[in-house]
Amino acid sequence: MQSSLFAHNDSQAQERWSLQNKQMLRIVLEGHDDILARKGTMVAYQGLVEFDAEYQSNQQGRARAYTGEGLDLMRCHGQGTVYLANLAQHIHLVDVEQDGLTVDSSYVLAMDSSLHHEVVAVDSLYGISGSGKYQLNITGRGRVALMTSGAPLMMQVTPDKYVNCDADAIVAWSTGLRVQMQAQTHSSGVWRRRGNTGEGWELSFMGSGFALVQPSELLPPQNAQIGSGLAAQYGMGQHGVRQQNQGNAWS
């Protein structure tokens, strides 16, 4: 049999973490280096690999119930190769070191089991659309795989150059940055004849680090039900966001 499909063979990369392609993650397990992955994101594997639901502490459960922020993870362990993907999202590998990483949990695909993650509050008197008032703080040393809708923009933040990002487009940022939430448009703008700009909450980053922005202001529909109509496939409709994907921006 001949087909151009055979050009998309296993990459055979020797690195533990690598990209099979822009939308598929390839991880090699050697029996002593478990990884944590978003539940339901395994698309294929080779070898003797097992998948177990990751234990969630009472504190993590309470934080998830109160804030809506958190991760449903599975532990991948054994010897073999695991392939992970989620809704054809673009995948990016980030090495977390002492500075730490703050991220919306909707964009986390996988991480080293040695990393610690907890829900933190973004310092503000107001909540922000889509991104939410609470985020996930990842600390320790290890690697994280993040997802974006399309190719992202990495913006460097320095003490003499702060960065503003739309709250619905921001994916992650250096934990050490100072963050301030503000409205781009004054409330009085809605009474002007020309209307407002359509822009809502934004985050202002100050300090030294980076901010990762995606070319989309919509979160991925994590629990969309395929086969329940076109709207449900994109996280909308009676079987999409309103019943199975609470808090998602697809509404």
TORDREN-233926 format. One record per residue: residue in one letter; x, y, z of N, C-alpha, C in turn; residue number from 1. Coordinates in pm, whole numbers. Atoms other than C-alpha are relative to their C-alpha. Layout:
# residues N
[A; [X; Y; Z]; [X; Y; Z]; [X; Y; Z]; NUM]
...
This chain:
# residues 251
[M; [84; -119; 0]; [0; 0; 0]; [88; 124; 0]; 1]
[Q; [-75; -124; 7]; [125; 346; -86]; [-91; 118; 30]; 2]
[S; [76; -119; -35]; [10; 678; 55]; [93; 103; 60]; 3]
[S; [-78; -107; -63]; [147; 1014; 160]; [-12; -5; 151]; 4]
[L; [17; 15; -144]; [18; 920; 506]; [122; -64; 67]; 5]
[F; [-114; 70; -57]; [326; 701; 557]; [118; 93; 26]; 6]
[A; [-104; -98; -31]; [536; 1017; 570]; [-11; 49; 143]; 7]
[H; [24; -46; -137]; [387; 1081; 917]; [30; -111; 100]; 8]
[N; [-39; 108; -90]; [567; 793; 1091]; [47; 55; 134]; 9]
[D; [-54; -36; -131]; [683; 793; 1454]; [134; 70; -20]; 10]
[S; [-121; -82; 21]; [957; 1056; 1484]; [128; -70; 46]; 11]
[Q; [-116; 71; -52]; [1192; 815; 1673]; [97; 91; 74]; 12]
[A; [-86; -91; -77]; [1327; 1108; 1876]; [49; -68; 126]; 13]
[Q; [-59; 60; -118]; [1558; 1013; 2162]; [-35; 77; 127]; 14]
[E; [35; -79; -118]; [1444; 1293; 2393]; [-122; -58; 70]; 15]
[R; [115; 49; -78]; [1203; 1206; 2673]; [-128; 72; -42]; 16]
[W; [113; -80; 47]; [968; 1490; 2572]; [34; 51; -140]; 17]
[S; [-20; -53; 135]; [933; 1576; 2203]; [-136; 15; -68]; 18]
[L; [122; -19; 76]; [672; 1686; 1951]; [0; -93; -122]; 19]
[Q; [19; 80; 120]; [555; 1426; 1702]; [-34; 92; -117]; 20]
[N; [29; -109; 92]; [409; 1724; 1520]; [-53; 117; 84]; 21]
[K; [41; -118; -75]; [270; 2065; 1618]; [-117; -27; 95]; 22]
[Q; [121; 25; -78]; [-46; 1907; 1761]; [0; -133; 75]; 23]
[M; [-8; 128; -71]; [80; 1581; 1913]; [130; -9; 78]; 24]
[L; [-114; 11; -90]; [311; 1524; 2208]; [45; -145; 11]; 25]
[R; [-58; 134; -11]; [545; 1223; 2228]; [87; -4; 125]; 26]
[I; [-75; 13; -125]; [676; 1113; 2571]; [49; -143; 15]; 27]
[V; [-61; 132; -21]; [914; 823; 2636]; [10; -26; 150]; 28]
[L; [-4; 41; -140]; [871; 644; 2972]; [98; -115; 17]; 29]
[E; [-102; 102; -23]; [1149; 434; 3120]; [-17; -72; 133]; 30]
[G; [30; 78; -119]; [981; 291; 3429]; [20; 71; 132]; 31]
[H; [-27; -69; -127]; [1096; 546; 3688]; [-35; 148; -8]; 32]
[D; [22; -142; 24]; [974; 877; 3551]; [-145; 25; -44]; 33]
[D; [141; -18; 31]; [595; 906; 3572]; [-28; 142; -50]; 34]
[I; [48; -131; 40]; [415; 1192; 3402]; [-148; 10; 35]; 35]
[L; [141; -27; -22]; [79; 1352; 3474]; [-56; 66; -125]; 36]
[A; [60; -52; 122]; [-148; 1416; 3175]; [-148; 28; 22]; 37]
[R; [144; -29; -7]; [-492; 1566; 3127]; [-77; -127; -33]; 38]
[K; [79; 120; 24]; [-751; 1290; 3148]; [-57; -3; -142]; 39]
[G; [61; 19; 130]; [-862; 1153; 2813]; [81; 49; -118]; 40]
[T; [-79; -57; 110]; [-575; 1300; 2608]; [94; -102; -65]; 41]
[M; [-83; 102; 65]; [-393; 973; 2528]; [-65; -41; -132]; 42]
[V; [52; 41; 131]; [-435; 903; 2157]; [64; -129; -49]; 43]
[A; [-65; 126; 36]; [-189; 613; 2125]; [116; -25; 97]; 44]
[Y; [-120; 29; -77]; [90; 432; 2308]; [59; -132; -47]; 45]
[Q; [-72; 124; 29]; [350; 158; 2261]; [69; -47; 126]; 46]
[G; [-69; 53; -115]; [498; -74; 2521]; [-93; -33; 115]; 47]
[L; [74; 36; -121]; [391; -159; 2875]; [-24; 127; 82]; 48]
[V; [33; -127; -66]; [226; 161; 2992]; [-136; -13; 66]; 49]
[E; [127; 2; -72]; [-49; 197; 3252]; [-45; 143; 29]; 50]
[F; [60; -131; -25]; [-286; 488; 3314]; [-92; -11; 120]; 51]
[D; [80; 0; -122]; [-431; 560; 3657]; [-46; 141; 31]; 52]
[A; [48; -131; -42]; [-648; 846; 3782]; [88; 52; 112]; 53]
[E; [-86; -59; -101]; [-432; 1081; 3987]; [-81; 40; 122]; 54]
[Y; [66; -33; -125]; [-525; 1123; 4353]; [-10; 151; 15]; 55]
[Q; [22; -141; -26]; [-672; 1463; 4439]; [-25; 19; 149]; 56]
[S; [12; -21; -143]; [-624; 1584; 4796]; [-128; 77; 33]; 57]
[N; [118; -75; -42]; [-909; 1733; 4999]; [16; 149; -25]; 58]
[Q; [-26; -142; 24]; [-746; 2075; 4971]; [-16; 34; -147]; 59]
[Q; [16; -24; 143]; [-726; 2046; 4593]; [-145; -9; -42]; 60]
[G; [141; 15; 33]; [-1086; 1928; 4578]; [-81; 122; 42]; 61]
[R; [71; -119; -47]; [-1207; 2222; 4786]; [33; 121; -86]; 62]
[A; [-40; -112; 84]; [-1006; 2468; 4578]; [-68; -9; -136]; 63]
[R; [66; 19; 130]; [-1152; 2320; 4259]; [-148; 36; 9]; 64]
[A; [143; -27; -16]; [-1509; 2341; 4392]; [-27; 149; 20]; 65]
[Y; [22; -140; -33]; [-1468; 2698; 4517]; [35; 93; -116]; 66]
[T; [-51; -91; 102]; [-1273; 2851; 4227]; [-32; -42; -143]; 67]
[G; [18; 50; 135]; [-1352; 2631; 3927]; [131; -26; -72]; 68]
[E; [-133; 18; 60]; [-977; 2611; 3863]; [62; -127; 56]; 69]
[G; [-63; 123; -44]; [-790; 2281; 3877]; [20; -93; -118]; 70]
[L; [-32; 93; 107]; [-676; 1980; 3679]; [-55; -139; 31]; 71]
[D; [36; 141; -7]; [-829; 1636; 3618]; [112; -77; -70]; 72]
[L; [-122; 61; 53]; [-512; 1432; 3574]; [-3; -151; 7]; 73]
[M; [-27; 143; -8]; [-410; 1075; 3501]; [150; -19; 5]; 74]
[R; [-143; 31; -13]; [-74; 923; 3592]; [38; -105; -103]; 75]
[C; [-49; 93; 103]; [113; 755; 3307]; [133; -57; 48]; 76]
[H; [-123; 60; -50]; [378; 505; 3418]; [23; -134; -70]; 77]
[G; [-37; 124; 67]; [566; 205; 3283]; [117; 22; -94]; 78]
[Q; [-106; -11; 100]; [799; 153; 2990]; [-62; -1; -139]; 79]
[G; [58; -9; 133]; [703; 268; 2644]; [-8; 145; -46]; 80]
[T; [16; -132; 60]; [600; 568; 2436]; [-148; 37; 1]; 81]
[V; [138; -48; -8]; [284; 772; 2495]; [-17; 120; -91]; 82]
[Y; [32; -112; 88]; [123; 1008; 2245]; [-124; 71; 56]; 83]
[L; [108; -79; -59]; [-96; 1288; 2381]; [-41; 112; -96]; 84]
[A; [51; -109; 82]; [-319; 1539; 2200]; [-136; 40; 54]; 85]
[N; [130; -47; -47]; [-628; 1748; 2270]; [-58; 98; -101]; 86]
[L; [74; -87; 91]; [-863; 1890; 2004]; [89; 70; -101]; 87]
[A; [-92; -55; 99]; [-573; 1948; 1761]; [57; 135; 41]; 88]
[Q; [-62; -121; -49]; [-444; 2229; 1983]; [151; -4; -26]; 89]
[H; [-145; -8; 15]; [-87; 2350; 1919]; [64; -24; 136]; 90]
[I; [-64; 41; -124]; [151; 2209; 2182]; [139; 65; 11]; 91]
[H; [-128; -68; -24]; [450; 2386; 2339]; [59; -52; 130]; 92]
[L; [-69; 52; -117]; [708; 2256; 2586]; [68; 114; 76]; 93]
[V; [-56; -104; -86]; [812; 2475; 2879]; [75; -66; 115]; 94]
[D; [-77; 47; -114]; [1089; 2404; 3129]; [-25; 92; 118]; 95]
[V; [30; -78; -120]; [976; 2520; 3473]; [120; -10; 94]; 96]
[E; [-112; -4; -93]; [1254; 2630; 3706]; [-41; 79; 124]; 97]
[Q; [27; -66; -127]; [1277; 2845; 4017]; [-107; 108; -12]; 98]
[D; [95; -109; 14]; [1067; 3129; 3878]; [-145; -47; 7]; 99]
[G; [135; 52; -1]; [759; 2908; 3842]; [-80; 49; -120]; 100]
[L; [86; -30; 113]; [475; 2927; 3591]; [-143; 12; 49]; 101]
[T; [141; -18; -29]; [123; 3064; 3631]; [-77; -18; -129]; 102]
[V; [67; 38; 123]; [-125; 2924; 3381]; [-148; -27; 27]; 103]
[D; [139; 44; -6]; [-495; 2876; 3314]; [0; -151; -20]; 104]
[S; [-5; 146; 5]; [-555; 2505; 3378]; [-55; -56; -130]; 105]
[S; [57; 48; 126]; [-751; 2476; 3050]; [108; -23; -106]; 106]
[Y; [-105; 9; 103]; [-420; 2504; 2861]; [111; -98; 37]; 107]
[V; [-102; 96; -41]; [-222; 2233; 3047]; [-32; -137; -59]; 108]
[L; [17; 134; 57]; [-176; 1905; 2858]; [67; -106; 86]; 109]
[A; [-73; 99; -79]; [88; 1725; 3067]; [111; 70; 77]; 110]
[M; [-112; -53; -78]; [363; 1779; 3326]; [74; -114; 67]; 111]
[D; [-76; 96; -79]; [637; 1596; 3510]; [-67; -17; 135]; 112]
[S; [66; 28; -129]; [504; 1429; 3825]; [74; 64; 116]; 113]
[S; [-78; -64; -106]; [780; 1600; 4025]; [-44; 144; 25]; 114]
[L; [44; -138; -14]; [617; 1941; 3975]; [-118; 10; 96]; 115]
[H; [110; -27; -92]; [380; 2092; 4232]; [-92; 104; -61]; 116]
[H; [94; -98; 54]; [62; 2274; 4133]; [-108; 30; 104]; 117]
[E; [103; -43; -92]; [-188; 2474; 4336]; [-74; 119; -58]; 118]
[V; [83; -110; 47]; [-470; 2722; 4275]; [36; 127; 78]; 119]
[V; [-32; -128; -63]; [-383; 3086; 4342]; [-97; 105; -53]; 120]
[A; [88; -109; 40]; [-586; 3407; 4327]; [82; 110; -65]; 121]
[V; [-60; -117; 61]; [-493; 3687; 4089]; [-46; 121; 80]; 122]
[D; [29; -109; -93]; [-474; 4000; 4302]; [-85; 108; -65]; 123]
[S; [90; -101; 55]; [-778; 4210; 4213]; [-131; -3; 77]; 124]
[L; [134; -6; -59]; [-1113; 4323; 4344]; [-105; -51; -96]; 125]
[Y; [95; 37; 103]; [-1272; 4205; 4022]; [37; -135; -60]; 126]
[G; [-25; 119; 79]; [-1310; 3880; 3832]; [23; 44; -144]; 127]
[I; [-20; -35; 140]; [-1211; 3872; 3466]; [-63; -106; -89]; 128]
[S; [72; 88; 91]; [-1393; 3719; 3171]; [88; -113; -49]; 129]
[G; [-70; 113; 63]; [-1291; 3372; 3055]; [117; -49; 82]; 130]
[S; [-121; 43; -67]; [-950; 3362; 3219]; [-25; -28; 147]; 131]
[G; [36; 26; -138]; [-1102; 3382; 3566]; [88; 71; 100]; 132]
[K; [-74; -68; -106]; [-990; 3533; 3892]; [109; -89; 57]; 133]
[Y; [-95; 95; -55]; [-799; 3218; 3990]; [77; -69; -112]; 134]
[Q; [-87; 66; 96]; [-510; 3052; 3811]; [73; -116; 67]; 135]
[L; [-77; 113; -52]; [-286; 2749; 3850]; [147; 40; 6]; 136]
[N; [-141; -32; -17]; [63; 2803; 3989]; [79; -131; 3]; 137]
[I; [-80; 121; 11]; [318; 2537; 3889]; [143; 34; 42]; 138]
[T; [-133; -27; -52]; [647; 2524; 4081]; [82; -129; 4]; 139]
[G; [-92; 112; -2]; [953; 2301; 4108]; [88; 0; -122]; 140]
[R; [-83; 15; 119]; [1180; 2171; 3835]; [-55; -113; -86]; 141]
[G; [54; 101; 89]; [1042; 1986; 3537]; [-56; 64; -125]; 142]
[R; [51; -46; 131]; [866; 2016; 3205]; [-151; -5; -2]; 143]
[V; [144; -11; 18]; [512; 2123; 3120]; [-30; 14; -148]; 144]
[A; [47; -16; 137]; [328; 2086; 2790]; [-126; 86; 3]; 145]
[L; [113; -91; 7]; [95; 2378; 2719]; [-66; -8; -137]; 146]
[M; [76; 3; 125]; [-175; 2406; 2450]; [-46; 142; -32]; 147]
[T; [57; -127; 45]; [-280; 2707; 2243]; [-83; -24; -125]; 148]
[S; [78; 3; 123]; [-536; 2769; 1972]; [78; 79; -106]; 149]
[G; [-84; -66; 99]; [-294; 2847; 1688]; [138; 32; 56]; 150]
[A; [-136; -35; -40]; [64; 2974; 1699]; [-3; 120; 93]; 151]
[P; [10; -106; -100]; [115; 3191; 2011]; [104; 110; -20]; 152]
[L; [-96; -111; -7]; [306; 3511; 2084]; [62; 0; 138]; 153]
[M; [-72; -8; -126]; [574; 3514; 2353]; [50; 143; 18]; 154]
[M; [-36; -139; -23]; [612; 3864; 2498]; [91; 11; 121]; 155]
[Q; [-94; -19; -109]; [913; 3955; 2709]; [-39; 123; 82]; 156]
[V; [32; -110; -92]; [845; 4171; 3015]; [128; 40; 71]; 157]
[T; [-118; -52; -67]; [1122; 4393; 3153]; [-43; 115; 92]; 158]
[P; [37; -109; -92]; [1129; 4655; 3432]; [-35; 131; -70]; 159]
[D; [29; -124; 71]; [1122; 4934; 3171]; [-100; -20; -114]; 160]
[K; [98; 26; 106]; [867; 4768; 2940]; [-104; -99; 50]; 161]
[Y; [105; 90; -45]; [546; 4630; 3086]; [-90; -35; -118]; 162]
[V; [81; 56; 109]; [298; 4432; 2876]; [-144; -12; 44]; 163]
[N; [143; 17; -24]; [-82; 4439; 2857]; [-55; -109; -92]; 164]
[C; [56; 109; 78]; [-276; 4133; 2742]; [-150; -12; 28]; 165]
[D; [142; 27; -19]; [-643; 4057; 2686]; [-15; -119; 94]; 166]
[A; [16; 106; -101]; [-764; 3845; 2977]; [-49; -130; -60]; 167]
[D; [49; 123; 63]; [-927; 3595; 2737]; [103; -62; -94]; 168]
[A; [-102; 52; 92]; [-612; 3552; 2524]; [126; -46; 73]; 169]
[I; [-120; 39; -75]; [-347; 3512; 2795]; [-6; -148; 36]; 170]
[V; [-9; 143; -31]; [-231; 3152; 2844]; [80; -24; 127]; 171]
[A; [-88; 24; -115]; [55; 3168; 3095]; [96; 117; 14]; 172]
[W; [-101; -103; -22]; [314; 3397; 3251]; [92; -42; 113]; 173]
[S; [-95; 27; -108]; [616; 3395; 3480]; [-63; 37; 134]; 174]
[T; [63; -21; -129]; [501; 3362; 3839]; [53; 125; 70]; 175]
[G; [-60; -114; -68]; [741; 3635; 3953]; [-51; 135; -46]; 176]
[L; [50; -128; 50]; [565; 3904; 3750]; [-108; 56; 92]; 177]
[R; [110; -66; -70]; [339; 4159; 3920]; [-114; 18; -99]; 178]
[V; [115; 1; 90]; [-10; 4140; 3773]; [-108; 94; 53]; 179]
[Q; [110; -89; -35]; [-282; 4402; 3772]; [-110; -13; -103]; 180]
[M; [114; 8; 91]; [-631; 4366; 3624]; [-64; 136; -16]; 181]
[Q; [65; -127; 25]; [-800; 4659; 3462]; [-91; -12; -121]; 182]
[A; [92; -3; 114]; [-1079; 4740; 3218]; [58; 91; -107]; 183]
[Q; [-56; -80; 109]; [-959; 4863; 2878]; [-91; 116; -34]; 184]
[T; [98; -102; 35]; [-1281; 5060; 2823]; [-72; 49; 124]; 185]
[H; [74; -54; -115]; [-1436; 5293; 3080]; [-148; -32; -15]; 186]
[S; [142; 35; 4]; [-1794; 5209; 3173]; [-82; 105; -72]; 187]
[S; [75; -106; 67]; [-1905; 5545; 3036]; [1; -16; -151]; 188]
[G; [-10; 18; 145]; [-1802; 5426; 2690]; [-124; -60; -62]; 189]
[V; [118; 66; 57]; [-2120; 5225; 2649]; [-108; 101; -35]; 190]
[W; [102; -100; 27]; [-2321; 5550; 2642]; [38; 91; -118]; 191]
[R; [-40; -83; 112]; [-2125; 5705; 2358]; [-69; -46; -128]; 192]
[R; [72; 31; 123]; [-2284; 5722; 2016]; [73; -108; -81]; 193]
[R; [-76; 98; 79]; [-2003; 5515; 1863]; [7; -136; 69]; 194]
[G; [-6; 127; -72]; [-2041; 5244; 2125]; [137; -22; 61]; 195]
[N; [-129; 27; -61]; [-1752; 5075; 2304]; [90; -75; -97]; 196]
[T; [-99; 62; 88]; [-1444; 4901; 2165]; [-17; -150; -14]; 197]
[G; [14; 145; 1]; [-1557; 4546; 2235]; [105; -70; 84]; 198]
[E; [-104; 57; -86]; [-1257; 4497; 2462]; [-47; 2; 145]; 199]
[G; [41; 10; -140]; [-1312; 4384; 2821]; [117; 14; 94]; 200]
[W; [-107; -4; -99]; [-1071; 4300; 3101]; [134; -31; -63]; 201]
[E; [-136; 28; 45]; [-697; 4304; 3046]; [90; -15; 122]; 202]
[L; [-99; 18; -104]; [-394; 4203; 3252]; [123; 81; -35]; 203]
[S; [-122; -77; 17]; [-97; 4432; 3297]; [112; -69; 77]; 204]
[F; [-111; 73; -60]; [237; 4257; 3365]; [120; 92; 18]; 205]
[M; [-116; -83; -31]; [533; 4429; 3532]; [105; -84; 70]; 206]
[G; [-110; 74; -60]; [875; 4303; 3635]; [90; -59; -107]; 207]
[S; [-87; 70; 96]; [1104; 4055; 3457]; [-54; -141; -23]; 208]
[G; [53; 132; 33]; [971; 3750; 3276]; [-63; -1; -137]; 209]
[F; [65; 13; 130]; [740; 3653; 2992]; [-150; -18; 19]; 210]
[A; [144; 25; 4]; [372; 3640; 2901]; [-31; -68; -133]; 211]
[L; [33; 79; 119]; [233; 3384; 2654]; [-145; 26; -40]; 212]
[V; [132; -37; 49]; [-63; 3493; 2441]; [-35; -85; -122]; 213]
[Q; [45; 78; 115]; [-268; 3283; 2195]; [-84; 89; -93]; 214]
[P; [78; -79; 95]; [-440; 3415; 1878]; [-148; -35; 5]; 215]
[S; [140; 35; -18]; [-784; 3339; 2020]; [-45; 50; 136]; 216]
[E; [55; -41; -128]; [-1009; 3470; 2295]; [-104; -99; 50]; 217]
[L; [92; 106; -41]; [-1195; 3140; 2337]; [78; -117; 54]; 218]
[L; [-62; 119; -56]; [-1102; 2848; 2559]; [-39; -122; -81]; 219]
[P; [37; 123; 70]; [-1093; 2499; 2406]; [-117; -69; 67]; 220]
[P; [117; 67; -59]; [-1424; 2310; 2456]; [37; -140; 48]; 221]
[Q; [-58; 125; -48]; [-1273; 2034; 2672]; [-99; -116; 1]; 222]
[N; [96; 108; -15]; [-1595; 1836; 2718]; [-107; -2; -110]; 223]
[A; [96; 2; 110]; [-1765; 1886; 2382]; [-33; -144; -36]; 224]
[Q; [44; 135; 33]; [-1967; 1579; 2281]; [-14; -14; -151]; 225]
[I; [6; 24; 143]; [-1896; 1467; 1927]; [-120; -87; -32]; 226]
[G; [117; 78; 39]; [-2206; 1337; 1751]; [-129; 58; 49]; 227]
[S; [121; -62; -50]; [-2451; 1572; 1919]; [-29; 133; -70]; 228]
[G; [25; -121; 76]; [-2468; 1832; 1647]; [125; 85; -11]; 229]
[L; [-118; -82; 25]; [-2221; 2085; 1510]; [30; 92; 117]; 230]
[A; [-22; -92; -112]; [-2272; 2327; 1798]; [66; -71; 117]; 231]
[A; [-57; 75; -112]; [-2189; 2059; 2056]; [147; -33; -26]; 232]
[Q; [-139; 31; 30]; [-1866; 1973; 1872]; [91; 117; 35]; 233]
[Y; [-80; -117; -32]; [-1749; 2326; 1937]; [-29; 52; 140]; 234]
[G; [19; -35; -140]; [-1856; 2327; 2300]; [-123; 84; 26]; 235]
[M; [119; -83; -18]; [-2188; 2507; 2247]; [-124; -88; -4]; 236]
[G; [124; 74; 10]; [-2551; 2406; 2250]; [-36; -74; 128]; 237]
[Q; [49; 62; -122]; [-2746; 2197; 2498]; [89; -112; 49]; 238]
[H; [-90; 107; -45]; [-2484; 1920; 2503]; [144; 50; 13]; 239]
[G; [-135; -54; -6]; [-2184; 2153; 2501]; [24; 76; 128]; 240]
[V; [-44; -79; -113]; [-2083; 2435; 2729]; [-104; 8; 111]; 241]
[R; [99; -30; -103]; [-2413; 2483; 2910]; [-24; -117; 94]; 242]
[Q; [21; 114; -89]; [-2431; 2131; 3048]; [131; -69; 40]; 243]
[Q; [-118; 81; -27]; [-2090; 1969; 3021]; [126; 83; 19]; 244]
[N; [-122; -77; 1]; [-1844; 2256; 3017]; [-19; 133; 73]; 245]
[Q; [31; -121; -75]; [-1940; 2505; 3287]; [122; 89; 14]; 246]
[G; [-109; -95; -17]; [-1729; 2818; 3301]; [82; 24; -124]; 247]
[N; [-76; -16; 123]; [-1596; 2781; 2947]; [-49; 123; -74]; 248]
[A; [34; -123; 69]; [-1594; 3086; 2723]; [-85; -25; -125]; 249]
[W; [78; 32; 121]; [-1771; 2903; 2439]; [-147; 2; 36]; 250]
[S; [141; -8; -36]; [-2126; 3024; 2504]; [-72; 92; -95]; 251]
